[in-house]
Amino acid sequence: MTTVVYVQQSSVSPYSRTVALLLCLFLGGFGAHRFYVGKSGSGILLLLLSLCGFGFLWFIIDLIIILAGSFTDSMGRIVSSWDGSPKSTTPIIVTPPSPPPHPPQPPVPPQHFPSPPPPQKQADEMFCNTCGALVKKDVTFCRHCGAALQQ
């Protein structure tokens, strides 16, 4: 049985480059584009720097990085798609390994059980003429086959 598994490329981010660019243009000084791609720590730092008046340079650098297509999300994946969908998925065909062959089993030798010793007739016993069973002499019928015994 063959299974086809589709794997998303790990280097492409699912975030939209267009949305990141627009957020950077209009709210870049507040770090909105960084919050969008999951970089909340650097988003808070950019917000604090902007409130102090020093975030303008970082905002310009991020704008250039987004336009160049090198901006990454919180997982380190490049935000490169303009529409937000990953560029492609790669099909991987997975074939499970065949089971290991069973080692040949040695043949089992037939078991020979020793036959029981023939019954020993006592003085008050006799053999049934029909089935050969050992029965008491004072019994009229054989208890194995039901035949009438001759005295």
Backbone as a printed PyTorch tensor [residue, N CA C, xyz], in Angstrom:
tensor([[[  0.8490,  -1.1610,   0.0000],
         [  0.0000,   0.0000,   0.0000],
         [  0.8980,   1.2290,   0.0000]],

        [[  0.5960,   2.1850,  -0.8680],
         [  1.3630,   3.4190,  -0.9790],
         [  0.5170,   4.5740,  -0.4680]],

        [[  1.1120,   5.4290,   0.3350],
         [  0.4240,   6.5810,   0.8980],
         [  1.1000,   7.8420,   0.3900]],

        [[  0.3100,   8.8160,  -0.0570],
         [  0.8530,  10.0970,  -0.4970],
         [  0.5880,  11.1120,   0.5940]],

        [[  1.6420,  11.7550,   1.0520],
         [  1.5490,  12.7510,   2.1150],
         [  2.0040,  14.0820,   1.5320]],

        [[  1.2170,  15.1330,   1.7250],
         [  1.5940,  16.4610,   1.2590],
         [  2.2070,  17.2280,   2.4150]],

        [[  3.4070,  17.7160,   2.2160],
         [  4.1410,  18.4040,   3.2580],
         [  4.3690,  19.8460,   2.8300]],

        [[  4.0230,  20.7790,   3.7030],
         [  4.2530,  22.1890,   3.4060],
         [  5.7390,  22.4770,   3.5510]],

        [[  6.2640,  23.2720,   2.6020],
         [  7.6740,  23.6210,   2.6830],
         [  7.9100,  24.4090,   3.9620]],

        [[  8.9410,  24.0470,   4.6700],
         [  9.1780,  24.6610,   5.9740],
         [  9.7450,  26.0710,   5.8730]],

        [[ 10.2410,  26.4850,   4.7090],
         [ 10.8640,  27.7990,   4.6170],
         [  9.8910,  28.8930,   4.1960]],

        [[  8.6300,  28.5380,   3.8690],
         [  7.6600,  29.5250,   3.4080],
         [  6.6190,  29.7440,   4.5000]],

        [[  6.3880,  30.9960,   4.8430],
         [  5.4350,  31.3450,   5.8890],
         [  4.0120,  31.4250,   5.3210]],

        [[  3.0030,  31.0810,   6.1150],
         [  1.6260,  31.2090,   5.6460],
         [  1.0980,  32.6490,   5.7290]],

        [[  1.8720,  33.5800,   6.3040],
         [  1.4340,  34.9670,   6.4310],
         [  1.5680,  35.6920,   5.0940]],

        [[  0.6810,  36.6570,   4.8650],
         [  0.6750,  37.4300,   3.6230],
         [  1.7020,  38.5630,   3.6790]],

        [[  2.4890,  38.6390,   2.6370],
         [  3.4790,  39.7120,   2.5280],
         [  2.7880,  41.0580,   2.2930]],

        [[  1.6390,  41.0140,   1.5990],
         [  0.8690,  42.2390,   1.3410],
         [  0.3530,  42.8400,   2.6470]],

        [[ -0.2080,  41.9830,   3.5010],
         [ -0.7360,  42.4640,   4.7860],
         [  0.4070,  43.0020,   5.6430]],

        [[  1.5370,  42.2950,   5.6550],
         [  2.6840,  42.7640,   6.4440],
         [  3.1780,  44.1150,   5.9250]],

        [[  3.1990,  44.2900,   4.5990],
         [  3.6530,  45.5520,   4.0220],
         [  2.6900,  46.6990,   4.3710]],

        [[  1.3870,  46.4570,   4.2490],
         [  0.4030,  47.5030,   4.5650],
         [  0.4250,  47.8610,   6.0540]],

        [[  0.5680,  46.8510,   6.9110],
         [  0.6630,  47.1330,   8.3480],
         [  1.9250,  47.9270,   8.6640]],

        [[  3.0070,  47.5960,   7.9730],
         [  4.2610,  48.3210,   8.1990],
         [  4.1490,  49.7590,   7.7080]],

        [[  3.4810,  49.9760,   6.5770],
         [  3.3320,  51.3380,   6.0400],
         [  2.4860,  52.2270,   6.9540]],

        [[  1.3490,  51.6760,   7.4010],
         [  0.4060,  52.5150,   8.1420],
         [  0.5750,  52.4670,   9.6630]],

        [[  0.9590,  51.2990,  10.1890],
         [  1.0980,  51.1730,  11.6440],
         [  2.4810,  50.6470,  12.0240]],

        [[  3.4660,  50.8220,  11.1420],
         [  4.8080,  50.2940,  11.3750],
         [  5.4870,  50.8650,  12.5880]],

        [[  5.2220,  52.1020,  12.8780],
         [  5.8240,  52.7120,  14.0590],
         [  5.3590,  52.0750,  15.3490]],

        [[  4.2290,  51.4320,  15.3180],
         [  3.7040,  50.7620,  16.5130],
         [  4.0100,  49.2600,  16.5200]],

        [[  4.7120,  48.7640,  15.4820],
         [  5.1010,  47.3500,  15.4320],
         [  3.9810,  46.4100,  15.0260]],

        [[  2.9450,  46.9140,  14.3670],
         [  1.7930,  46.0770,  14.0120],
         [  2.1830,  44.9270,  13.0800]],

        [[  3.1010,  45.1760,  12.1590],
         [  3.5210,  44.1230,  11.2270],
         [  4.2610,  43.0050,  11.9620]],

        [[  4.9460,  43.3410,  13.0400],
         [  5.6470,  42.3190,  13.8230],
         [  4.6580,  41.5060,  14.6610]],

        [[  3.6400,  42.1430,  15.2060],
         [  2.6010,  41.3990,  15.9130],
         [  1.8780,  40.4610,  14.9510]],

        [[  1.6760,  40.8970,  13.7140],
         [  0.9650,  40.0950,  12.7110],
         [  1.6860,  38.7780,  12.4260]],

        [[  3.0000,  38.7970,  12.3150],
         [  3.7400,  37.5720,  11.9800],
         [  4.1550,  36.7820,  13.2180]],

        [[  3.6980,  37.1790,  14.3850],
         [  3.9510,  36.4120,  15.5970],
         [  5.1770,  36.8420,  16.3800]],

        [[  5.8180,  37.9050,  15.9910],
         [  6.9950,  38.4010,  16.7170],
         [  6.5490,  39.4320,  17.7450]],

        [[  5.8420,  38.9740,  18.7740],
         [  5.2610,  39.9120,  19.7380],
         [  6.3150,  40.5720,  20.6170]],

        [[  7.4130,  39.8900,  20.8980],
         [  8.4600,  40.4880,  21.7310],
         [  9.0980,  41.6880,  21.0620]],

        [[  9.4890,  41.5170,  19.7890],
         [ 10.0870,  42.6490,  19.0830],
         [  9.0290,  43.6910,  18.7260]],

        [[  7.7560,  43.2710,  18.6200],
         [  6.6720,  44.2260,  18.3920],
         [  6.4980,  45.1580,  19.5730]],

        [[  6.5760,  44.6020,  20.7940],
         [  6.4590,  45.4280,  22.0030],
         [  7.6590,  46.3720,  22.1110]],

        [[  8.8570,  45.8430,  21.7790],
         [ 10.0470,  46.6930,  21.8380],
         [  9.9630,  47.8440,  20.8310]],

        [[  9.4970,  47.5460,  19.6210],
         [  9.3410,  48.5950,  18.6120],
         [  8.2910,  49.6200,  19.0470]],

        [[  7.2260,  49.1430,  19.6680],
         [  6.1840,  50.0430,  20.1800],
         [  6.7580,  50.9810,  21.2510]],

        [[  7.5390,  50.4330,  22.1660],
         [  8.1430,  51.2630,  23.2190],
         [  9.1560,  52.2490,  22.6450]],

        [[  9.9770,  51.7930,  21.6850],
         [ 10.9460,  52.6920,  21.0560],
         [ 10.2450,  53.8090,  20.2780]],

        [[  9.1110,  53.4620,  19.6420],
         [  8.3650,  54.4720,  18.8870],
         [  7.7520,  55.5090,  19.8220]],

        [[  7.2850,  55.0710,  20.9780],
         [  6.7220,  56.0090,  21.9440],
         [  7.8060,  56.9480,  22.4790]],

        [[  9.0430,  56.4860,  22.5100],
         [ 10.1540,  57.3320,  22.9520],
         [ 10.7380,  58.1470,  21.8010]],

        [[ 10.3230,  57.8690,  20.5730],
         [ 10.8030,  58.6320,  19.4380],
         [ 11.9470,  57.9920,  18.6750]],

        [[ 12.3090,  56.7380,  18.9930],
         [ 13.4520,  56.1070,  18.3410],
         [ 13.0710,  54.9470,  17.4090]],

        [[ 11.8010,  54.7090,  17.1800],
         [ 11.3590,  53.5650,  16.3740],
         [ 11.3280,  53.8060,  14.8900]],

        [[ 11.5490,  55.0450,  14.4530],
         [ 11.4290,  55.3810,  13.0340],
         [ 12.4470,  54.6290,  12.1810]],

        [[ 13.6820,  54.5130,  12.6510],
         [ 14.7270,  53.8360,  11.8820],
         [ 14.4020,  52.3510,  11.7160]],

        [[ 13.9450,  51.7080,  12.8040],
         [ 13.5970,  50.2850,  12.7510],
         [ 12.4350,  50.0680,  11.7800]],

        [[ 11.4630,  50.9680,  11.7950],
         [ 10.3080,  50.8830,  10.8960],
         [ 10.7560,  50.9580,   9.4350]],

        [[ 11.6890,  51.8370,   9.1130],
         [ 12.1920,  51.9800,   7.7430],
         [ 12.9520,  50.7180,   7.3170]],

        [[ 13.7580,  50.1750,   8.2120],
         [ 14.5220,  48.9520,   7.9050],
         [ 13.5650,  47.7850,   7.6500]],

        [[ 12.5310,  47.6410,   8.5040],
         [ 11.5510,  46.5800,   8.2940],
         [ 10.8120,  46.7560,   6.9690]],

        [[ 10.4970,  47.9840,   6.5960],
         [  9.8110,  48.2470,   5.3260],
         [ 10.6750,  47.7790,   4.1480]],

        [[ 11.9580,  48.0710,   4.1940],
         [ 12.8700,  47.6360,   3.1270],
         [ 12.9930,  46.1150,   3.1000]],

        [[ 13.0710,  45.4870,   4.2720],
         [ 13.1880,  44.0200,   4.3480],
         [ 11.9270,  43.3510,   3.7940]],

        [[ 10.7440,  43.8970,   4.1040],
         [  9.4910,  43.3280,   3.5770],
         [  9.4430,  43.4800,   2.0660]],

        [[  9.8060,  44.6410,   1.5540],
         [  9.8090,  44.8490,   0.1020],
         [ 10.8090,  43.9320,  -0.6020]],

        [[ 11.9380,  43.6630,   0.0440],
         [ 12.9640,  42.7890,  -0.5470],
         [ 12.5710,  41.3130,  -0.4680]],

        [[ 11.5870,  40.9800,   0.3740],
         [ 11.1400,  39.5860,   0.4890],
         [ 11.9620,  38.7620,   1.4530]],

        [[ 12.6200,  39.3970,   2.4010],
         [ 13.4460,  38.6720,   3.3730],
         [ 12.8770,  38.7110,   4.7860]],

        [[ 11.6870,  39.2630,   4.9610],
         [ 11.0830,  39.3720,   6.2900],
         [ 10.6420,  37.9790,   6.7380]],

        [[ 10.9080,  37.6330,   7.9940],
         [ 10.5690,  36.3020,   8.4970],
         [  9.5200,  36.3930,   9.5990]],

        [[  8.8130,  35.2720,   9.7930],
         [  7.8260,  35.2170,  10.8700],
         [  8.4910,  34.6850,  12.1380]],

        [[  7.6920,  34.3970,  13.1670],
         [  8.2480,  33.9770,  14.4510],
         [  8.9070,  32.6000,  14.3930]],

        [[  8.5980,  31.8230,  13.3690],
         [  9.1900,  30.4910,  13.2160],
         [ 10.4120,  30.5160,  12.3100]],

        [[ 10.8150,  31.6970,  11.8420],
         [ 11.9670,  31.8190,  10.9750],
         [ 11.6760,  31.5590,   9.5110]],

        [[ 10.3880,  31.4220,   9.1580],
         [ 10.0080,  31.1740,   7.7640],
         [  9.8720,  32.5150,   7.0460]],

        [[ 10.2530,  32.5470,   5.7940],
         [ 10.2240,  33.7900,   5.0230],
         [  8.7950,  34.1320,   4.6090]],

        [[  8.3800,  35.3790,   4.8720],
         [  7.0650,  35.8710,   4.4520],
         [  7.2380,  36.3460,   3.0140]],

        [[  7.0490,  35.4190,   2.0480],
         [  7.3610,  35.7450,   0.6570],
         [  6.1410,  35.7640,  -0.2490]],

        [[  5.0420,  35.1820,   0.1660],
         [  3.8650,  35.1050,  -0.6930],
         [  3.0190,  36.3690,  -0.5520]],

        [[  2.6540,  36.9670,  -1.6760],
         [  1.8610,  38.1990,  -1.6460],
         [  0.4140,  37.9420,  -1.2590]],

        [[ -0.0940,  36.7110,  -1.5310],
         [ -1.4980,  36.4410,  -1.2120],
         [ -1.6720,  35.6690,   0.1000]],

        [[ -0.6100,  35.3090,   0.7470],
         [ -0.7160,  34.6630,   2.0540],
         [ -0.7080,  33.1600,   2.0150]],

        [[ -0.8270,  32.5510,   0.8410],
         [ -0.8000,  31.0930,   0.7900],
         [  0.6270,  30.6330,   0.5510]],

        [[  0.9900,  29.5090,   1.1040],
         [  2.3350,  28.9960,   0.8520],
         [  2.5220,  28.7560,  -0.6400]],

        [[  3.7520,  28.8820,  -1.1160],
         [  4.0090,  28.7800,  -2.5490],
         [  3.6100,  27.4240,  -3.1060]],

        [[  3.9530,  26.3840,  -2.4470],
         [  3.5970,  25.0620,  -2.9480],
         [  3.6940,  24.0540,  -1.8270]],

        [[  3.1100,  22.9380,  -2.0890],
         [  3.2770,  21.8000,  -1.2010],
         [  3.9840,  20.7180,  -1.9910]],

        [[  4.7950,  19.9790,  -1.3130],
         [  5.5820,  18.9550,  -1.9600],
         [  4.9830,  17.5970,  -1.6420]],

        [[  4.5600,  16.8460,  -2.6810],
         [  4.0490,  15.5090,  -2.3710],
         [  5.2040,  14.5680,  -2.0570]],

        [[  5.0280,  13.8080,  -1.0290],
         [  6.0060,  12.7960,  -0.6570],
         [  5.2840,  11.4580,  -0.6840]],

        [[  5.8250,  10.5330,  -1.4580],
         [  5.2090,   9.2090,  -1.5640],
         [  5.8810,   8.3130,  -0.5390]],

        [[  5.0640,   7.7740,   0.3550],
         [  5.5690,   6.9350,   1.4250],
         [  5.1160,   5.5080,   1.1700]],

        [[  6.0570,   4.6160,   1.0470],
         [  5.7530,   3.2000,   0.8870],
         [  6.2300,   2.4920,   2.1490]],

        [[  5.3090,   1.8650,   2.8770],
         [  5.7470,   1.1910,   4.0930],
         [  6.6730,   0.0270,   3.7500]],

        [[  7.6240,  -0.2580,   4.6130],
         [  8.5420,  -1.3520,   4.3260],
         [  7.8100,  -2.6880,   4.3420]],

        [[  8.3040,  -3.5920,   3.5180],
         [  7.6900,  -4.9220,   3.4970],
         [  8.0600,  -5.6500,   4.7810]],

        [[  7.1800,  -6.5090,   5.2490],
         [  7.4920,  -7.2170,   6.4940],
         [  8.6790,  -8.1450,   6.2730]],

        [[  9.4680,  -8.3350,   7.3100],
         [ 10.6260,  -9.2220,   7.1450],
         [ 10.1600, -10.6450,   6.8780]],

        [[ 10.9100, -11.3860,   6.0590],
         [ 10.5020, -12.7700,   5.7890],
         [ 10.6580, -13.6070,   7.0490]],

        [[  9.7540, -14.5250,   7.1860],
         [  9.8170, -15.4130,   8.3370],
         [ 10.9100, -16.4520,   8.0920]],

        [[ 11.7410, -16.6990,   9.0900],
         [ 12.7630, -17.7330,   8.8920],
         [ 12.0850, -19.0920,   8.7670]],

        [[ 12.6570, -19.9570,   7.9620],
         [ 12.0320, -21.2790,   7.8170],
         [ 12.0400, -22.0290,   9.1460]],

        [[ 10.9370, -22.6210,   9.4390],
         [ 10.8070, -23.3820,  10.6750],
         [ 11.2510, -24.8280,  10.4160]],

        [[ 11.9800, -25.3790,  11.3490],
         [ 12.3700, -26.7840,  11.1500],
         [ 11.1290, -27.6600,  11.2290]],

        [[ 11.1110, -28.7420,  10.4550],
         [  9.9330, -29.6190,  10.5040],
         [  9.7920, -30.2540,  11.8870]],

        [[  8.5730, -30.3670,  12.2990],
         [  8.2910, -30.9750,  13.5960],
         [  8.2700, -32.4880,  13.4060]],

        [[  9.1380, -33.1870,  14.1120],
         [  9.1320, -34.6430,  13.9450],
         [  7.8460, -35.2320,  14.5130]],

        [[  7.3410, -36.2540,  13.8540],
         [  6.1130, -36.8770,  14.3900],
         [  6.4070, -37.4940,  15.7540]],

        [[  5.4450, -37.3520,  16.6220],
         [  5.6240, -37.9000,  17.9670],
         [  5.0450, -39.3130,  18.0060]],

        [[  5.8720, -40.1980,  18.4470],
         [  5.4440, -41.5930,  18.5680],
         [  5.2760, -41.8940,  20.0490]],

        [[  4.0450, -42.1600,  20.3980],
         [  3.7720, -42.5050,  21.7840],
         [  3.8480, -44.0210,  21.9020]],

        [[  4.4560, -44.4670,  22.9590],
         [  4.5080, -45.9340,  23.1080],
         [  3.1000, -46.4810,  23.3190]],

        [[  2.8300, -47.5860,  22.6710],
         [  1.5010, -48.1890,  22.8360],
         [  1.4160, -48.7850,  24.2370]],

        [[  0.2330, -48.7060,  24.8030],
         [  0.1040, -49.2470,  26.1630],
         [  0.3020, -50.7790,  26.1420]],

        [[  0.7990, -51.2760,  27.2140],
         [  0.9960, -52.7390,  27.2520],
         [ -0.3520, -53.4520,  27.1640]],

        [[ -0.3590, -54.5980,  26.5670],
         [ -1.6360, -55.3210,  26.4840],
         [ -2.1390, -55.6650,  27.8890]],

        [[ -3.4590, -55.6290,  28.0250],
         [ -3.9980, -55.9170,  29.3620],
         [ -3.6730, -57.3620,  29.7850]],

        [[ -3.3850, -57.5020,  31.0510],
         [ -3.0780, -58.8280,  31.6020],
         [ -4.3610, -59.4160,  32.1790]],

        [[ -4.6630, -60.5910,  31.7340],
         [ -5.9070, -61.2380,  32.1600],
         [ -5.7170, -61.8790,  33.5260]],

        [[ -6.6810, -61.5770,  34.4270],
         [ -6.6830, -62.1750,  35.7550],
         [ -7.5030, -63.4680,  35.7130]],

        [[ -7.5310, -64.1350,  36.7940],
         [ -8.2420, -65.4220,  36.8480],
         [ -9.7480, -65.2470,  36.7120]],

        [[-10.2950, -64.1390,  37.2010],
         [-11.7410, -63.9240,  37.1360],
         [-12.1460, -63.0560,  35.9410]],

        [[-11.2610, -62.8880,  34.9160],
         [-11.5520, -62.0700,  33.7520],
         [-11.4290, -62.8790,  32.4820]],

        [[-12.0330, -62.3670,  31.4110],
         [-11.9380, -62.9900,  30.0960],
         [-12.0180, -61.9020,  29.0280]],

        [[-11.6500, -62.1990,  27.7830],
         [-11.7210, -61.2590,  26.6760],
         [-13.0200, -61.4210,  25.9410]],

        [[-13.5990, -60.2530,  25.5040],
         [-14.8200, -60.2780,  24.6960],
         [-14.4400, -60.7740,  23.3020]],

        [[-15.2190, -61.7060,  22.7460],
         [-14.9340, -62.2530,  21.4180],
         [-15.2300, -61.2350,  20.3170]],

        [[-16.0680, -60.2130,  20.5770],
         [-16.4510, -59.2420,  19.5610],
         [-15.4640, -58.0760,  19.4860]],

        [[-15.1810, -57.4180,  20.6210],
         [-14.3270, -56.2300,  20.5950],
         [-12.9690, -56.4600,  21.2290]],

        [[-12.7620, -57.5000,  21.9480],
         [-11.4770, -57.7940,  22.5610],
         [-11.2570, -57.1230,  23.8910]],

        [[-12.2960, -56.5370,  24.4610],
         [-12.1630, -55.8570,  25.7430],
         [-12.0700, -56.8750,  26.8610]],

        [[-11.3770, -56.5070,  27.9180],
         [-11.2270, -57.3560,  29.0860],
         [-12.4150, -57.1250,  30.0100]],

        [[-13.1730, -58.1880,  30.2850],
         [-14.3700, -58.0770,  31.1230],
         [-14.3490, -59.1550,  32.1990]],

        [[-15.1290, -58.9360,  33.2430],
         [-15.2390, -59.9120,  34.3360],
         [-16.0240, -61.1240,  33.8450]],

        [[-15.7060, -62.2570,  34.3870],
         [-16.3530, -63.5030,  33.9480],
         [-17.8100, -63.5750,  34.3830]],

        [[-18.1840, -62.9410,  35.4680],
         [-19.5480, -63.0370,  35.9670],
         [-20.5180, -62.0750,  35.2630]],

        [[-20.0570, -61.2920,  34.2410],
         [-20.8860, -60.3450,  33.5140],
         [-21.4550, -61.0470,  32.2980]],

        [[-22.7270, -60.7810,  31.9700],
         [-23.3860, -61.4260,  30.8470],
         [-23.1050, -60.6960,  29.5300]],

        [[-23.0250, -59.3470,  29.5580],
         [-22.8030, -58.5400,  28.3520],
         [-21.5040, -57.7270,  28.4850]],

        [[-20.8370, -57.4860,  27.3610],
         [-19.6110, -56.6800,  27.3340],
         [-19.9880, -55.2130,  27.5580]],

        [[-19.3100, -54.5530,  28.4380],
         [-19.6410, -53.1550,  28.7300],
         [-19.1170, -52.2100,  27.6550]],

        [[-18.2470, -52.6650,  26.7310],
         [-17.7260, -51.8240,  25.6660],
         [-18.5810, -51.8840,  24.4080]],

        [[-18.9140, -53.0840,  23.9800],
         [-19.6470, -53.2060,  22.7290],
         [-21.0840, -53.7410,  22.9130]],

        [[-21.3990, -54.2330,  24.0950],
         [-22.7570, -54.6930,  24.3750],
         [-23.0300, -56.1240,  23.8890]],

        [[-22.0070, -56.8150,  23.4000],
         [-22.2200, -58.1730,  22.8880],
         [-22.4250, -59.1350,  24.0440]],

        [[-23.1680, -60.1910,  23.7670],
         [-23.4000, -61.2170,  24.7980],
         [-22.1370, -62.0490,  24.9400]],

        [[-21.7700, -62.2780,  26.1690],
         [-20.5500, -63.0160,  26.4390],
         [-20.8590, -64.5050,  26.5960]],

        [[-19.9370, -65.2910,  26.0990],
         [-20.0940, -66.7520,  26.2270],
         [-19.3000, -67.1840,  27.4480]],

        [[-19.9290, -67.8880,  28.3180],
         [-19.2810, -68.3290,  29.5480],
         [-18.5120, -69.5910,  29.3840]]])
